[in-house]
């Protein structure tokens, strides 16, 4: 099983035409994205310039200077220039995504609405907007607005027809058996995770916490998938991808950021392949018709199934049930005897064997599924 999992991961990235992965490309994102082949990426995660349009320095009440974002990469002449830049890189990202690929973009109130419009105009299909609520946001020192305590992530499929990856059941388990919501409460990147230079200054002003990327990667990609990040920065996407057995291509134009990300990624140890398999959704499991249970010999024609209210139905050779003059599938007959509009026959009926023992028929379905997913025996 361990070897099979490793081989599956290797095969995904070694397919013909696949680009080199687990690399950081130094250069302008527009130029470098254009060099990547069509339909090569399973996911794009983008943390683009926010276009903060700051009018001057920001100070605290004690007049100390706030270490904000004032780098050249975040400066644009006007909204029109920013929109042209945004639509160009989003167009390239859509080109490099596989038909069943998806994208995540993150932004603040400065730019996220412009990102959303561009995504929809370019043919992406928005699936969710996720609010990252920061437990330790920077205060509003001037006292002129609400404290900006969140950022917004937009999750979008390549198109409306895309069969995107979403590990619903895995995220539910991750969240203590509660459905994962679209509001995530996580702290800013601080402490040992925050990259700093030799003088103790932050290497990157907007480094994202790896916990944020962990959810994105875990929930919307598979082991072995390729994730492209056109604004790689401090390498958080790469760190989460490597730790979770995915591959990455990071594009970063700033040599200082790229060097810091490379050093960071060398220290990341990926999880073992057998530990990367996530809980699969029931929708992903192979379909098993009730007739296949009869074919496998778990239930025989003439056997009796019992409903929760004690009514008995006889199993027929074609997989139908008969109760009196009424016949139909396990679901249709289950709905009939419970006087309900619909019924999940797999969880409704139990099988009564010759010794009077009752067994849920869903147990037999699970046993058949095991044989369907088992590796083929060697000749």
C-alpha positions as semicolon CSV with decimal commas, in nm:
position;residue;x (nm);y (nm);z (nm)
1;X;0,000;0,000;0,000
2;X;0,284;0,239;0,083
3;X;0,455;0,173;-0,252
4;X;0,124;0,211;-0,438
5;X;0,060;0,552;-0,276
6;X;0,410;0,673;-0,360
7;X;0,380;0,556;-0,721
8;X;0,046;0,734;-0,762
9;X;0,200;1,061;-0,643
10;X;0,505;1,027;-0,871
11;X;0,293;0,939;-1,174
12;X;0,086;1,256;-1,151
13;X;0,384;1,486;-1,196
14;X;0,587;1,270;-1,436
15;X;0,316;1,266;-1,703
16;X;0,424;1,364;-2,057
17;X;0,438;1,740;-2,101
18;X;0,439;1,814;-1,729
19;X;0,668;2,103;-1,629
20;X;0,950;2,075;-1,378
21;X;0,804;2,101;-1,030
22;X;0,915;2,189;-0,678
23;X;1,099;2,490;-0,814
24;X;1,105;2,864;-0,754
25;X;1,131;3,063;-1,075
26;X;1,277;3,411;-1,037
27;X;1,115;3,656;-1,273
28;X;0,808;3,858;-1,359
29;X;0,491;3,654;-1,311
30;X;0,339;3,755;-1,646
31;X;0,644;3,651;-1,843
32;X;0,702;3,328;-1,649
33;X;0,338;3,217;-1,649
34;X;0,340;3,251;-2,028
35;X;0,620;2,992;-2,044
36;X;0,424;2,722;-1,862
37;X;0,239;2,466;-2,080
38;X;-0,137;2,458;-2,119
39;X;-0,340;2,254;-1,869
40;X;-0,047;2,163;-1,644
41;X;-0,169;2,278;-1,301
42;X;-0,429;2,126;-1,070
43;X;-0,457;2,438;-0,855
44;X;-0,342;2,798;-0,852
45;X;-0,304;2,986;-0,525
46;X;-0,247;3,357;-0,575
47;X;-0,173;3,628;-0,320
48;X;-0,143;3,921;-0,564
49;X;-0,042;4,280;-0,488
50;X;-0,317;4,449;-0,287
51;X;-0,274;4,790;-0,452
52;X;-0,307;4,955;-0,112
53;X;-0,278;5,307;-0,255
54;X;-0,135;5,438;0,071
55;X;-0,107;5,812;0,084
56;X;0,179;5,830;0,333
57;X;0,352;5,662;0,625
58;X;0,154;5,511;0,910
59;X;0,253;5,567;1,271
60;X;0,138;5,435;1,607
61;X;0,019;5,666;1,889
62;X;0,377;5,673;2,024
63;X;0,490;5,794;1,678
64;X;0,678;5,474;1,599
65;X;0,651;5,377;1,232
66;X;0,429;5,085;1,135
67;X;0,609;4,833;0,914
68;X;0,345;4,825;0,642
69;X;0,347;4,749;0,272
70;X;0,528;5,018;0,075
71;X;0,721;4,804;-0,175
72;X;0,732;4,884;-0,545
73;X;0,554;4,560;-0,633
74;X;0,238;4,694;-0,468
75;X;0,233;5,026;-0,654
76;X;0,020;5,092;-0,962
77;X;-0,055;5,421;-1,136
78;X;-0,433;5,380;-1,111
79;X;-0,711;5,122;-1,098
80;X;-0,707;5,080;-1,476
81;X;-0,342;4,969;-1,468
82;X;-0,412;4,736;-1,179
83;X;-0,710;4,584;-1,361
84;X;-0,505;4,524;-1,677
85;X;-0,237;4,352;-1,470
86;X;-0,498;4,143;-1,284
87;X;-0,678;4,026;-1,596
88;X;-0,353;3,935;-1,770
89;X;-0,224;3,705;-1,496
90;X;-0,570;3,556;-1,433
91;X;-0,600;3,477;-1,805
92;X;-0,265;3,297;-1,798
93;X;-0,365;3,106;-1,485
94;X;-0,685;2,986;-1,650
95;X;-0,482;2,867;-1,949
96;X;-0,243;2,661;-1,736
97;X;-0,519;2,505;-1,527
98;X;-0,634;2,157;-1,613
99;X;-1,003;2,126;-1,715
100;X;-1,086;2,018;-1,359
101;X;-0,854;2,273;-1,197
102;X;-0,939;2,555;-0,960
103;X;-0,793;2,876;-0,823
104;X;-0,774;3,052;-0,488
105;X;-0,706;3,425;-0,470
106;X;-0,672;3,623;-0,151
107;X;-0,715;3,995;-0,101
108;X;-0,831;4,275;0,123
109;X;-1,105;4,532;0,072
110;X;-0,859;4,726;-0,146
111;X;-0,862;4,471;-0,426
112;X;-1,080;4,167;-0,362
113;X;-1,387;4,311;-0,534
114;X;-1,185;4,387;-0,846
115;X;-1,047;4,032;-0,835
116;X;-1,399;3,889;-0,811
117;X;-1,524;4,082;-1,113
118;X;-1,220;3,980;-1,318
119;X;-1,264;3,614;-1,227
120;X;-1,626;3,612;-1,339
121;X;-1,557;3,811;-1,656
122;X;-1,284;3,564;-1,757
123;X;-1,504;3,256;-1,726
124;X;-1,411;3,123;-1,383
125;X;-1,696;2,987;-1,171
126;X;-1,691;3,116;-0,811
127;X;-1,752;2,839;-0,557
128;X;-1,705;3,019;-0,225
129;X;-1,567;3,328;-0,066
130;X;-1,391;3,245;0,259
131;X;-1,337;3,502;0,531
132;X;-1,008;3,465;0,715
133;X;-1,080;3,625;1,051
134;X;-0,754;3,726;1,217
135;X;-0,729;3,666;1,589
136;X;-0,453;3,925;1,623
137;X;-0,512;4,197;1,359
138;X;-0,318;4,520;1,341
139;X;-0,517;4,793;1,525
140;X;-0,654;5,096;1,346
141;X;-0,412;5,343;1,500
142;X;-0,582;5,656;1,364
143;X;-0,920;5,555;1,502
144;X;-1,092;5,662;1,180
145;X;-1,226;5,323;1,069
146;X;-1,313;4,979;1,198
147;X;-1,010;4,761;1,268
148;X;-0,947;4,566;0,950
149;X;-0,961;4,220;1,104
150;X;-1,011;3,992;0,805
151;X;-0,908;3,908;0,451
152;X;-1,116;3,736;0,185
153;X;-1,025;3,430;-0,019
154;X;-1,214;3,352;-0,338
155;X;-1,227;2,988;-0,445
156;X;-1,324;2,943;-0,809
157;X;-1,334;2,656;-1,056
158;X;-1,185;2,696;-1,402
159;X;-1,538;2,691;-1,545
160;X;-1,895;2,609;-1,450
161;X;-1,847;2,256;-1,589
162;X;-1,532;2,186;-1,385
163;X;-1,535;1,875;-1,166
164;X;-1,318;2,033;-0,901
165;X;-1,158;1,859;-0,603
166;X;-1,322;1,908;-0,264
167;X;-1,259;1,677;0,031
168;X;-1,576;1,756;0,223
169;X;-1,559;1,460;0,461
170;X;-1,189;1,511;0,535
171;X;-1,247;1,876;0,626
172;X;-1,543;1,778;0,842
173;X;-1,322;1,536;1,037
174;X;-1,052;1,804;1,054
175;X;-1,314;2,031;1,214
176;X;-1,421;1,786;1,489
177;X;-1,707;1,635;1,285
178;X;-1,859;1,974;1,210
179;X;-1,913;2,093;0,854
180;X;-1,629;2,328;0,761
181;X;-1,767;2,679;0,731
182;X;-1,656;2,966;0,512
183;X;-1,525;3,171;0,805
184;X;-1,183;3,063;0,929
185;X;-1,042;3,204;1,251
186;X;-0,663;3,192;1,243
187;X;-0,383;3,413;1,375
188;X;-0,147;3,619;1,165
189;X;0,192;3,473;1,086
190;X;0,405;3,542;1,395
191;X;0,677;3,387;1,610
192;X;0,913;3,125;1,471
193;X;0,713;3,089;1,149
194;X;0,771;3,451;1,051
195;X;1,079;3,480;0,830
196;X;1,324;3,752;0,937
197;X;1,650;3,890;0,805
198;X;1,982;3,916;0,988
199;X;1,868;4,238;1,158
200;X;1,548;4,078;1,288
201;X;1,321;4,257;1,039
202;X;1,034;4,082;0,863
203;X;1,153;3,934;0,535
204;X;0,813;3,976;0,370
205;X;0,544;4,222;0,487
206;X;0,244;4,001;0,400
207;X;0,365;3,648;0,479
208;X;0,062;3,424;0,524
209;X;0,035;3,165;0,803
210;X;0,091;2,810;0,689
211;X;-0,228;2,705;0,871
212;X;-0,427;2,900;0,612
213;X;-0,262;2,719;0,321
214;X;-0,292;2,384;0,500
215;X;-0,671;2,403;0,475
216;X;-0,662;2,511;0,114
217;X;-0,421;2,236;0,007
218;X;-0,578;1,961;0,220
219;X;-0,933;2,040;0,113
220;X;-0,899;2,116;-0,258
221;X;-0,608;1,910;-0,393
222;X;-0,495;1,547;-0,401
223;X;-0,152;1,406;-0,315
224;X;0,073;1,449;-0,616
225;X;-0,119;1,749;-0,754
226;X;0,070;2,048;-0,891
227;X;0,004;2,388;-0,734
228;X;0,124;2,704;-0,907
229;X;0,174;3,024;-0,706
230;X;0,251;3,326;-0,928
231;X;0,330;3,551;-0,628
232;X;0,538;3,311;-0,421
233;X;0,674;3,561;-0,168
234;X;0,797;3,387;0,146
235;X;0,704;3,043;0,011
236;X;0,406;2,954;0,230
237;X;0,227;2,778;-0,056
238;X;0,535;2,569;-0,125
239;X;0,579;2,480;0,241
240;X;0,220;2,357;0,273
241;X;0,241;2,174;-0,059
242;X;0,565;1,996;0,028
243;X;0,449;1,901;0,376
244;X;0,127;1,750;0,232
245;X;0,283;1,561;-0,059
246;X;0,185;1,800;-0,336
247;X;0,414;1,964;-0,591
248;X;0,460;2,334;-0,648
249;X;0,591;2,592;-0,890
250;X;0,652;2,930;-0,734
251;X;0,715;3,248;-0,933
252;X;0,883;3,535;-0,750
253;X;1,049;3,842;-0,894
254;X;1,225;3,958;-0,576
255;X;1,559;3,772;-0,528
256;X;1,551;3,832;-0,152
257;X;1,210;3,671;-0,113
258;X;1,306;3,384;-0,342
259;X;1,624;3,311;-0,146
260;X;1,435;3,316;0,184
261;X;1,170;3,081;0,045
262;X;1,432;2,835;-0,081
263;X;1,600;2,826;0,259
264;X;1,263;2,776;0,425
265;X;1,159;2,491;0,197
266;X;1,481;2,298;0,255
267;X;1,376;2,261;0,619
268;X;1,028;2,122;0,540
269;X;0,986;1,746;0,581
270;X;0,702;1,594;0,378
271;X;0,462;1,352;0,542
272;X;0,488;0,984;0,454
273;X;0,280;0,887;0,150
274;X;0,054;0,655;0,349
275;X;-0,032;0,941;0,587
276;X;-0,147;1,171;0,306
277;X;-0,460;0,979;0,211
278;X;-0,768;1,170;0,325
279;X;-1,114;1,049;0,419
280;X;-1,301;1,008;0,093
281;X;-1,647;1,143;0,036
282;X;-1,920;0,884;-0,010
283;X;-1,985;1,048;-0,347
284;X;-1,635;0,941;-0,457
285;X;-1,689;0,575;-0,369
286;X;-1,778;0,335;-0,651
287;X;-2,147;0,273;-0,704
288;X;-2,266;-0,073;-0,600
289;X;-2,613;-0,181;-0,721
290;X;-2,810;-0,408;-0,490
291;X;-2,801;-0,679;-0,757
292;X;-2,426;-0,699;-0,711
293;X;-2,482;-0,801;-0,346
294;X;-2,688;-1,093;-0,473
295;X;-2,425;-1,183;-0,735
296;X;-2,158;-1,188;-0,463
297;X;-2,365;-1,435;-0,259
298;X;-2,415;-1,219;0,049
299;X;-2,791;-1,233;-0,006
300;X;-2,982;-1,495;-0,205
301;X;-3,313;-1,482;-0,392
302;X;-3,590;-1,567;-0,148
303;X;-3,410;-1,417;0,155
304;X;-3,601;-1,170;0,371
305;X;-3,517;-0,809;0,447
306;X;-3,668;-0,639;0,752
307;X;-3,759;-0,272;0,790
308;X;-3,724;-0,074;1,117
309;X;-4,098;-0,106;1,173
310;X;-4,080;-0,486;1,136
311;X;-4,220;-0,526;0,786
312;X;-4,062;-0,799;0,572
313;X;-3,979;-0,790;0,203
314;X;-3,869;-1,085;-0,011
315;X;-3,555;-1,053;-0,228
316;X;-3,599;-1,148;-0,594
317;X;-3,332;-1,265;-0,837
318;X;-3,326;-0,934;-1,029
319;X;-3,243;-0,732;-0,716
320;X;-3,595;-0,607;-0,659
321;X;-3,798;-0,651;-0,340
322;X;-4,156;-0,773;-0,309
323;X;-4,391;-0,698;-0,023
324;X;-4,744;-0,815;-0,096
325;X;-4,828;-0,701;-0,448
326;X;-4,582;-0,410;-0,435
327;X;-4,240;-0,451;-0,596
328;X;-3,947;-0,223;-0,666
329;X;-3,592;-0,131;-0,568
330;X;-3,468;-0,134;-0,210
331;X;-3,521;0,243;-0,207
332;X;-3,869;0,245;-0,363
333;X;-4,002;-0,034;-0,142
334;X;-3,840;0,127;0,162
335;X;-4,023;0,453;0,089
336;X;-4,347;0,259;0,040
337;X;-4,341;0,074;0,373
338;X;-4,236;0,386;0,566
339;X;-4,494;0,605;0,386
340;X;-4,217;0,852;0,294
341;X;-4,140;1,035;-0,033
342;X;-3,790;0,885;-0,048
343;X;-3,572;0,634;0,133
344;X;-3,208;0,528;0,144
345;X;-3,257;0,154;0,118
346;X;-2,897;0,078;0,214
347;X;-2,941;0,212;0,566
348;X;-3,312;0,118;0,592
349;X;-3,309;-0,258;0,543
350;X;-3,148;-0,537;0,745
351;X;-3,096;-0,892;0,622
352;X;-3,239;-1,185;0,819
353;X;-3,028;-1,500;0,779
354;X;-3,129;-1,863;0,840
355;X;-3,024;-1,840;1,204
356;X;-3,237;-1,532;1,272
357;X;-2,945;-1,287;1,278
358;X;-2,995;-0,940;1,137
359;X;-2,724;-0,753;0,940
360;X;-2,749;-0,411;0,777
361;X;-2,729;-0,457;0,400
362;X;-2,491;-0,160;0,391
363;X;-2,230;-0,389;0,551
364;X;-2,244;-0,608;0,240
365;X;-2,206;-0,304;0,014
366;X;-1,889;-0,202;0,201
367;X;-1,747;-0,554;0,160
368;X;-1,812;-0,546;-0,214
369;X;-1,644;-0,203;-0,239
370;X;-1,334;-0,343;-0,073
371;X;-1,299;-0,600;-0,349
372;X;-1,349;-0,327;-0,611
373;X;-1,064;-0,113;-0,473
374;X;-0,822;-0,393;-0,389
375;X;-0,503;-0,405;-0,604
376;X;-0,503;-0,673;-0,873
377;X;-0,322;-0,993;-0,782
378;X;-0,005;-1,079;-0,969
379;X;-0,038;-1,349;-1,233
